[in-house]
């Protein structure tokens, strides 16, 4: 719930910023001088990129929730099986063990979106958010019925780098 509130506050701030910058761009375009009009058009690109970014991130989040609900209904949602330190932090060895298991599952069934979803959670638990996001994007593509490897930036396999 805390993350949802944070996301809503950030979206509201970004929308405010987009409106503020967009209005300044329109004022500059209305000036009429070629240089100022060019700058005004350039400034209007910022709100366009901002709106695209908000849309992309919200769509990603809603799709992740949809997949989680589907896995939960099937009884396959990954449970929190990690050991924790007395302070509540995830034990690194425990996260590595779960990751190794999830990676093996995904290698055994690379066309199953469920294994990629669980691998994405394991990446997140191991604090490797970039690979976790790519694994989640792979899960989303496979859930939509797209074949693996169809998107740019997608990992070649679990744990493999792009280089």
Secondary structure, DSSP 8 states (H G I E B T S, - for coil): -HHHHHHHHHHHHHHHHHHHHHHHHHHHHHH--HHHHHHHHHHHHHHHHHHHHHHHHHHHHHHHHHHHHHHHHHT-S------B-TTS-B-HHHHHHHHHHHHHHHHHSTT-HHHHHHHHHHHHHTT-HHHHHHHHHHHHHHHTT--TT-STT--SSTT----
